[in-house]
Amino acid sequence: MIYQYISKPWDPGSLLPTLRAAMDGFILRAERKQLLIEKAIMVRDLIVSDRLAGYGVLAEGINHHLRNALVPVEVFLQLAGGEGAAEYANGMEPEFLEELRQAAQIQVRRITEMLGKLSTIHKVKTPRKDDTLAPADLWREVIAQLAPELEEKNATIALRVPQPVPFVVCNRNRLTQILRLVLEDEIERIDPDGVITIFLEHRAGNEDLAEHICMEISDTGVDVDPVRLASVFTPFFLRPENPQHVSLNLATSYVTLCSLGGWATATNDPERGTVMTLCLPLIAPERSSDKTPLEAWERVLGSAD
């Protein structure tokens, strides 16, 4: 941007004040731009917080009413499986009644687990205590914790860290929750004998993004429809290949990741299929002057519409 034309011959007496005025104008414009960016981030933050609070109200309401509705169902199932089961048979085959009872019990457990996950979506208060963590080591701990689920699916995990990855400063419990929820979602929807690949990389920052750790998760399962990729992190995202899959883990992990100053995306790669990318800044947000990337908030807002 041109501030002022200076004609020759230059007048040294007036040149210095002109340069100072140009510098002051440049600084003012830069500060104004920064203030506008920070204000935009604040507005987006407030909007997202309001929508997440709405999810919380919805979660608590569904939790309360469905749990109360399940009480008589559980009582019936207990009676049907006890000595009084014959009163409910009404001529039906005992094997059929037992099969029906077991199916109902499975659904009750499924609804109860879903409610438990749903109730955690809005619990994303900013953690007070930060830890210095090694992302690769934390992934190995989570993988070990979910070993029984992996064995049941006969699935394998390839953790790839081609270059040394620096430590991150954030809350250990929150980050562990994020990794576990994402991996649980992968294991639940992957086909038997499938492979899950986790790729860790350190990426330098720029004027828009803070220096961060990039964690890419992909698998050998079915790719997500490109049109529906933007909705992957929303609650109850429906997967056509598995309609019974209750997609709450990714929504919870996304919100928790944002509370740590991170962001996430979902893309389709020609070679790797659908890739979930989780990014976490090296320094906790409250200890860093780096800006939160606008893309993260824009994705949440777009998905919530």
C-alpha positions as a LaTeX table, in Angstrom:
\begin{tabular}{lrrr}
\hline
Residue & $x$ (\AA) & $y$ (\AA) & $z$ (\AA) \\
\hline
Met1 & 0.00 & 0.00 & 0.00 \\
Ile2 & 1.36 & 3.40 & $-1.02$ \\
Tyr3 & 1.35 & 5.99 & 1.75 \\
Gln4 & 2.64 & 9.08 & $-0.07$ \\
Tyr5 & 4.63 & 10.00 & $-3.18$ \\
Ile6 & 7.85 & 11.90 & $-2.53$ \\
Ser7 & 9.24 & 13.95 & $-5.37$ \\
Lys8 & 12.91 & 14.56 & $-6.05$ \\
Pro9 & 15.03 & 16.21 & $-4.98$ \\
Trp10 & 14.33 & 14.98 & $-1.47$ \\
Asp11 & 14.21 & 17.39 & 1.42 \\
Pro12 & 15.99 & 15.64 & 4.33 \\
Gly13 & 14.14 & 17.88 & 6.78 \\
Ser14 & 10.70 & 16.70 & 5.64 \\
Leu15 & 11.67 & 13.12 & 4.66 \\
Leu16 & 12.11 & 11.86 & 8.22 \\
Pro17 & 8.68 & 13.07 & 9.49 \\
Thr18 & 7.04 & 11.55 & 6.39 \\
Leu19 & 8.70 & 8.17 & 7.04 \\
Arg20 & 7.64 & 8.30 & 10.69 \\
Ala21 & 4.06 & 9.08 & 9.70 \\
Ala22 & 4.10 & 6.21 & 7.19 \\
Met23 & 5.41 & 3.82 & 9.84 \\
Asp24 & 2.77 & 4.96 & 12.34 \\
Gly25 & 0.05 & 4.46 & 9.74 \\
Phe26 & 1.32 & 0.96 & 8.94 \\
Ile27 & 1.37 & 0.00 & 12.62 \\
Leu28 & $-2.16$ & 1.34 & 13.15 \\
Arg29 & $-3.48$ & $-0.64$ & 10.19 \\
Ala30 & $-1.75$ & $-3.80$ & 11.41 \\
Glu31 & $-3.17$ & $-3.35$ & 14.91 \\
Arg32 & $-6.65$ & $-2.71$ & 13.51 \\
Lys33 & $-6.44$ & $-5.87$ & 11.40 \\
Gln34 & $-5.32$ & $-7.88$ & 14.42 \\
Leu35 & $-8.16$ & $-6.48$ & 16.55 \\
Leu36 & $-10.71$ & $-7.37$ & 13.86 \\
Ile37 & $-9.35$ & $-10.93$ & 13.68 \\
Glu38 & $-9.47$ & $-11.31$ & 17.46 \\
Lys39 & $-13.01$ & $-9.91$ & 17.55 \\
Ala40 & $-14.11$ & $-12.35$ & 14.83 \\
Ile41 & $-12.61$ & $-15.23$ & 16.80 \\
Met42 & $-14.37$ & $-14.07$ & 19.95 \\
Val43 & $-17.73$ & $-13.85$ & 18.18 \\
Arg44 & $-17.29$ & $-17.32$ & 16.69 \\
Asp45 & $-16.24$ & $-18.65$ & 20.07 \\
Leu46 & $-19.41$ & $-17.28$ & 21.67 \\
Ile47 & $-21.64$ & $-18.70$ & 18.94 \\
Val48 & $-20.02$ & $-22.12$ & 19.15 \\
Ser49 & $-20.25$ & $-22.11$ & 22.95 \\
Asp50 & $-23.95$ & $-21.26$ & 22.71 \\
Arg51 & $-24.58$ & $-24.11$ & 20.29 \\
Leu52 & $-22.60$ & $-26.55$ & 22.40 \\
Ala53 & $-24.62$ & $-25.48$ & 25.42 \\
Gly54 & $-27.70$ & $-26.33$ & 23.37 \\
Tyr55 & $-26.29$ & $-29.80$ & 22.78 \\
Gly56 & $-25.78$ & $-30.07$ & 26.53 \\
Val57 & $-29.40$ & $-29.18$ & 27.29 \\
Leu58 & $-30.56$ & $-31.70$ & 24.68 \\
Ala59 & $-28.27$ & $-34.36$ & 26.13 \\
Glu60 & $-29.46$ & $-33.84$ & 29.69 \\
Gly61 & $-33.12$ & $-33.86$ & 28.63 \\
Ile62 & $-32.81$ & $-37.06$ & 26.61 \\
Asn63 & $-30.74$ & $-38.62$ & 29.36 \\
His64 & $-33.38$ & $-37.90$ & 32.02 \\
His65 & $-36.45$ & $-39.01$ & 30.09 \\
Leu66 & $-35.00$ & $-42.12$ & 28.45 \\
Arg67 & $-33.39$ & $-43.39$ & 31.63 \\
Asn68 & $-36.74$ & $-43.07$ & 33.42 \\
Ala69 & $-38.48$ & $-44.84$ & 30.53 \\
Leu70 & $-36.00$ & $-47.72$ & 30.71 \\
Val71 & $-36.80$ & $-48.51$ & 34.34 \\
Pro72 & $-40.06$ & $-50.43$ & 33.70 \\
Val73 & $-38.48$ & $-52.15$ & 30.69 \\
Glu74 & $-35.64$ & $-53.42$ & 32.85 \\
Val75 & $-38.11$ & $-54.59$ & 35.50 \\
Phe76 & $-40.08$ & $-56.51$ & 32.87 \\
Leu77 & $-36.91$ & $-58.11$ & 31.56 \\
Gln78 & $-35.97$ & $-59.22$ & 35.04 \\
Leu79 & $-39.40$ & $-60.76$ & 35.58 \\
Ala80 & $-39.42$ & $-62.39$ & 32.16 \\
Gly81 & $-36.11$ & $-64.03$ & 32.90 \\
Gly82 & $-37.09$ & $-65.29$ & 36.34 \\
Glu83 & $-39.53$ & $-67.81$ & 37.78 \\
Gly84 & $-42.52$ & $-65.78$ & 36.52 \\
Ala85 & $-41.44$ & $-66.01$ & 32.89 \\
Ala86 & $-44.17$ & $-68.55$ & 32.13 \\
Glu87 & $-46.87$ & $-65.94$ & 32.82 \\
Tyr88 & $-45.58$ & $-63.85$ & 29.92 \\
Ala89 & $-45.11$ & $-66.69$ & 27.46 \\
Asn90 & $-48.76$ & $-66.95$ & 26.33 \\
Gly91 & $-48.10$ & $-70.09$ & 24.35 \\
Met92 & $-44.86$ & $-68.88$ & 22.78 \\
Glu93 & $-41.87$ & $-71.16$ & 22.49 \\
Pro94 & $-39.55$ & $-70.76$ & 25.51 \\
Glu95 & $-36.57$ & $-70.51$ & 23.17 \\
Phe96 & $-38.20$ & $-67.63$ & 21.29 \\
Leu97 & $-39.06$ & $-65.83$ & 24.52 \\
Glu98 & $-35.50$ & $-66.21$ & 25.78 \\
Glu99 & $-34.11$ & $-64.95$ & 22.48 \\
Leu100 & $-36.45$ & $-61.96$ & 22.64 \\
Arg101 & $-35.43$ & $-61.23$ & 26.21 \\
Gln102 & $-31.74$ & $-61.32$ & 25.34 \\
Ala103 & $-32.28$ & $-59.00$ & 22.36 \\
Ala104 & $-34.15$ & $-56.54$ & 24.57 \\
Gln105 & $-31.35$ & $-56.63$ & 27.15 \\
Ile106 & $-28.80$ & $-55.84$ & 24.44 \\
Gln107 & $-30.85$ & $-52.86$ & 23.32 \\
Val108 & $-31.23$ & $-51.60$ & 26.88 \\
Arg109 & $-27.46$ & $-51.77$ & 27.37 \\
Arg110 & $-26.96$ & $-50.03$ & 24.03 \\
Ile111 & $-29.32$ & $-47.19$ & 24.95 \\
Thr112 & $-27.72$ & $-46.84$ & 28.37 \\
Glu113 & $-24.23$ & $-46.63$ & 26.84 \\
Met114 & $-25.46$ & $-44.10$ & 24.28 \\
Leu115 & $-26.92$ & $-41.92$ & 27.02 \\
Gly116 & $-23.67$ & $-42.09$ & 28.95 \\
Lys117 & $-21.73$ & $-40.89$ & 25.90 \\
Leu118 & $-24.30$ & $-38.23$ & 25.08 \\
Ser119 & $-24.11$ & $-36.75$ & 28.56 \\
Thr120 & $-20.36$ & $-36.08$ & 28.12 \\
Ile121 & $-20.65$ & $-33.91$ & 24.99 \\
His122 & $-21.17$ & $-30.61$ & 26.81 \\
Lys123 & $-18.70$ & $-31.27$ & 29.64 \\
Val124 & $-15.79$ & $-29.39$ & 28.12 \\
Lys125 & $-14.77$ & $-26.86$ & 30.76 \\
Thr126 & $-11.30$ & $-25.47$ & 30.27 \\
Pro127 & $-8.88$ & $-27.69$ & 32.22 \\
Arg128 & $-6.95$ & $-25.95$ & 34.98 \\
Lys129 & $-3.85$ & $-28.13$ & 35.09 \\
Asp130 & $-1.56$ & $-28.74$ & 32.13 \\
Asp131 & 0.96 & $-31.52$ & 31.64 \\
Thr132 & 3.92 & $-31.97$ & 29.33 \\
Leu133 & 3.03 & $-35.00$ & 27.22 \\
Ala134 & 4.58 & $-37.17$ & 24.51 \\
Pro135 & 1.79 & $-37.80$ & 21.96 \\
Ala136 & 3.26 & $-41.08$ & 20.67 \\
Asp137 & 3.53 & $-42.52$ & 24.20 \\
Leu138 & $-0.03$ & $-41.48$ & 24.98 \\
Trp139 & $-1.26$ & $-43.21$ & 21.81 \\
Arg140 & 0.55 & $-46.39$ & 22.86 \\
Glu141 & $-1.16$ & $-46.28$ & 26.26 \\
Val142 & $-4.60$ & $-45.88$ & 24.69 \\
Ile143 & $-3.92$ & $-48.68$ & 22.19 \\
Ala144 & $-2.95$ & $-50.96$ & 25.08 \\
Gln145 & $-6.14$ & $-50.06$ & 26.96 \\
Leu146 & $-8.27$ & $-51.01$ & 23.95 \\
Ala147 & $-6.40$ & $-54.25$ & 23.22 \\
Pro148 & $-9.43$ & $-56.47$ & 24.08 \\
Glu149 & $-11.65$ & $-54.59$ & 21.60 \\
Leu150 & $-8.96$ & $-54.85$ & 18.93 \\
Glu151 & $-8.56$ & $-58.57$ & 19.57 \\
Glu152 & $-12.32$ & $-59.11$ & 19.31 \\
Lys153 & $-12.31$ & $-57.52$ & 15.84 \\
Asn154 & $-8.95$ & $-59.13$ & 15.00 \\
Ala155 & $-7.90$ & $-55.61$ & 13.97 \\
Thr156 & $-4.37$ & $-54.26$ & 13.97 \\
Ile157 & $-2.98$ & $-50.76$ & 14.49 \\
Ala158 & 0.04 & $-49.26$ & 12.76 \\
Leu159 & 1.44 & $-46.30$ & 14.70 \\
Arg160 & 3.80 & $-44.36$ & 12.43 \\
Val161 & 6.08 & $-41.60$ & 13.71 \\
Pro162 & 8.67 & $-41.08$ & 10.94 \\
Gln163 & 10.29 & $-38.08$ & 12.65 \\
Pro164 & 10.68 & $-37.19$ & 16.35 \\
Val165 & 7.57 & $-35.42$ & 17.61 \\
Pro166 & 7.97 & $-32.76$ & 20.34 \\
Phe167 & 6.03 & $-32.68$ & 23.58 \\
Val168 & 2.68 & $-30.90$ & 23.88 \\
Val169 & 1.47 & $-28.93$ & 26.88 \\
Cys170 & $-2.15$ & $-29.72$ & 27.73 \\
Asn171 & $-4.38$ & $-31.60$ & 30.15 \\
Arg172 & $-3.53$ & $-35.31$ & 30.18 \\
Asn173 & $-7.04$ & $-36.55$ & 30.99 \\
Arg174 & $-8.59$ & $-34.47$ & 28.21 \\
Leu175 & $-6.10$ & $-35.59$ & 25.58 \\
Thr176 & $-6.40$ & $-39.23$ & 26.65 \\
Gln177 & $-10.18$ & $-38.94$ & 26.36 \\
Ile178 & $-9.88$ & $-37.55$ & 22.82 \\
Leu179 & $-7.55$ & $-40.32$ & 21.62 \\
Arg180 & $-9.61$ & $-43.06$ & 23.26 \\
Leu181 & $-12.93$ & $-41.83$ & 21.84 \\
Val182 & $-11.53$ & $-41.55$ & 18.32 \\
Leu183 & $-9.93$ & $-44.99$ & 18.49 \\
Glu184 & $-13.09$ & $-46.54$ & 19.97 \\
Asp185 & $-15.07$ & $-45.12$ & 17.05 \\
Glu186 & $-12.57$ & $-46.58$ & 14.58 \\
Ile187 & $-12.68$ & $-50.03$ & 16.20 \\
Glu188 & $-16.48$ & $-50.04$ & 16.41 \\
Arg189 & $-17.05$ & $-49.36$ & 12.73 \\
Ile190 & $-14.07$ & $-51.12$ & 11.12 \\
Asp191 & $-14.56$ & $-54.50$ & 9.45 \\
Pro192 & $-13.01$ & $-57.62$ & 11.04 \\
Asp193 & $-9.33$ & $-58.10$ & 10.19 \\
Gly194 & $-9.08$ & $-54.40$ & 9.34 \\
Val195 & $-6.08$ & $-52.14$ & 9.81 \\
Ile196 & $-6.07$ & $-48.74$ & 11.52 \\
Thr197 & $-3.16$ & $-46.41$ & 10.75 \\
Ile198 & $-2.17$ & $-43.54$ & 13.03 \\
Phe199 & 0.35 & $-41.07$ & 11.61 \\
Leu200 & 1.99 & $-38.41$ & 13.80 \\
Glu201 & 3.80 & $-35.36$ & 12.44 \\
His202 & 5.19 & $-32.09$ & 13.76 \\
Arg203 & 4.16 & $-29.08$ & 11.68 \\
Ala204 & 5.58 & $-25.59$ & 11.90 \\
Gly205 & 3.28 & $-22.65$ & 12.47 \\
Asn206 & 2.53 & $-19.68$ & 10.25 \\
Glu207 & 0.54 & $-16.45$ & 10.48 \\
Asp208 & $-2.75$ & $-18.38$ & 10.64 \\
Leu209 & $-1.87$ & $-21.57$ & 12.51 \\
Ala210 & 0.10 & $-22.18$ & 15.66 \\
Glu211 & 2.94 & $-24.69$ & 15.70 \\
His212 & 1.17 & $-28.00$ & 16.25 \\
Ile213 & 1.15 & $-31.78$ & 16.27 \\
Cys214 & $-0.84$ & $-33.36$ & 13.47 \\
Met215 & $-2.41$ & $-36.79$ & 14.16 \\
Glu216 & $-3.96$ & $-38.52$ & 11.13 \\
Ile217 & $-6.18$ & $-41.59$ & 11.64 \\
Ser218 & $-7.24$ & $-43.75$ & 8.69 \\
Asp219 & $-8.49$ & $-47.31$ & 8.23 \\
Thr220 & $-9.33$ & $-49.95$ & 5.66 \\
Gly221 & $-13.09$ & $-49.46$ & 6.10 \\
Val222 & $-15.68$ & $-47.79$ & 3.86 \\
Asp223 & $-15.01$ & $-44.19$ & 2.86 \\
Val224 & $-17.41$ & $-41.46$ & 3.98 \\
Asp225 & $-19.47$ & $-39.83$ & 1.23 \\
Pro226 & $-17.61$ & $-36.59$ & 0.30 \\
Val227 & $-20.87$ & $-34.63$ & 0.54 \\
Arg228 & $-21.27$ & $-35.72$ & 4.18 \\
Leu229 & $-17.66$ & $-35.23$ & 5.35 \\
Ala230 & $-18.43$ & $-31.86$ & 6.97 \\
Ser231 & $-20.95$ & $-33.56$ & 9.29 \\
Val232 & $-18.68$ & $-36.34$ & 10.58 \\
Phe233 & $-18.07$ & $-34.57$ & 13.90 \\
Thr234 & $-21.74$ & $-33.79$ & 14.61 \\
Pro235 & $-23.75$ & $-35.87$ & 17.12 \\
Phe236 & $-25.68$ & $-38.85$ & 15.70 \\
Phe237 & $-23.89$ & $-38.75$ & 12.35 \\
Leu238 & $-25.52$ & $-41.58$ & 10.38 \\
Arg239 & $-23.29$ & $-44.07$ & 8.58 \\
Pro240 & $-25.24$ & $-45.85$ & 5.79 \\
Glu241 & $-22.96$ & $-48.90$ & 5.99 \\
Asn242 & $-23.76$ & $-49.28$ & 9.71 \\
Pro243 & $-27.03$ & $-47.56$ & 10.72 \\
Gln244 & $-26.81$ & $-49.05$ & 14.23 \\
His245 & $-23.58$ & $-47.16$ & 14.92 \\
Val246 & $-24.30$ & $-44.26$ & 17.28 \\
Ser247 & $-21.81$ & $-41.57$ & 16.30 \\
Leu248 & $-21.19$ & $-39.69$ & 19.54 \\
Asn249 & $-17.49$ & $-40.35$ & 20.07 \\
Leu250 & $-16.31$ & $-38.04$ & 17.31 \\
Ala251 & $-18.61$ & $-35.21$ & 18.40 \\
Thr252 & $-17.36$ & $-35.47$ & 21.97 \\
Ser253 & $-13.71$ & $-35.69$ & 20.94 \\
Tyr254 & $-14.11$ & $-32.71$ & 18.59 \\
Val255 & $-15.57$ & $-30.47$ & 21.29 \\
Thr256 & $-12.93$ & $-31.57$ & 23.79 \\
Leu257 & $-10.18$ & $-30.92$ & 21.24 \\
Cys258 & $-11.50$ & $-27.38$ & 20.64 \\
Ser259 & $-11.47$ & $-26.77$ & 24.39 \\
Leu260 & $-7.71$ & $-27.48$ & 24.29 \\
Gly261 & $-7.18$ & $-25.00$ & 21.44 \\
Gly262 & $-7.02$ & $-27.71$ & 18.78 \\
Trp263 & $-9.02$ & $-28.42$ & 15.65 \\
Ala264 & $-10.00$ & $-31.38$ & 13.48 \\
Thr265 & $-10.90$ & $-32.14$ & 9.87 \\
Ala266 & $-12.11$ & $-35.10$ & 7.86 \\
Thr267 & $-10.99$ & $-35.63$ & 4.25 \\
Asn268 & $-10.96$ & $-38.39$ & 1.67 \\
Asp269 & $-7.56$ & $-39.45$ & 0.38 \\
Pro270 & $-7.29$ & $-41.47$ & $-2.88$ \\
Glu271 & $-4.83$ & $-43.90$ & $-1.29$ \\
Arg272 & $-5.80$ & $-43.92$ & 2.40 \\
Gly273 & $-9.56$ & $-43.41$ & 2.24 \\
Thr274 & $-11.25$ & $-41.25$ & 4.85 \\
Val275 & $-8.67$ & $-39.56$ & 7.08 \\
Met276 & $-9.50$ & $-37.97$ & 10.45 \\
Thr277 & $-6.93$ & $-35.28$ & 11.23 \\
Leu278 & $-6.57$ & $-34.06$ & 14.81 \\
Cys279 & $-4.33$ & $-31.04$ & 15.39 \\
Leu280 & $-3.11$ & $-29.86$ & 18.77 \\
Pro281 & $-0.92$ & $-26.79$ & 19.44 \\
Leu282 & 2.34 & $-27.43$ & 21.24 \\
Ile283 & 1.55 & $-24.76$ & 23.82 \\
Ala284 & $-1.70$ & $-24.59$ & 25.76 \\
Pro285 & $-3.92$ & $-21.72$ & 24.47 \\
Glu286 & $-3.87$ & $-19.76$ & 27.71 \\
Arg287 & $-0.06$ & $-19.72$ & 27.60 \\
Ser288 & 0.31 & $-18.82$ & 23.96 \\
Ser289 & $-0.31$ & $-15.67$ & 21.93 \\
Asp290 & $-1.02$ & $-17.75$ & 18.81 \\
Lys291 & $-4.44$ & $-17.33$ & 17.22 \\
Thr292 & $-7.00$ & $-20.11$ & 17.13 \\
Pro293 & $-7.48$ & $-21.09$ & 13.46 \\
Leu294 & $-10.72$ & $-19.74$ & 12.02 \\
Glu295 & $-11.21$ & $-22.90$ & 9.95 \\
Ala296 & $-11.95$ & $-24.93$ & 13.09 \\
Trp297 & $-14.79$ & $-22.66$ & 14.18 \\
Glu298 & $-16.14$ & $-22.31$ & 10.65 \\
Arg299 & $-16.35$ & $-26.10$ & 10.35 \\
Val300 & $-18.30$ & $-26.39$ & 13.61 \\
Leu301 & $-20.69$ & $-23.64$ & 12.56 \\
Gly302 & $-21.21$ & $-25.17$ & 9.15 \\
Ser303 & $-21.84$ & $-28.63$ & 10.62 \\
Ala304 & $-24.33$ & $-27.35$ & 13.17 \\
Asp305 & $-26.60$ & $-25.73$ & 10.55 \\
\hline
\end{tabular}
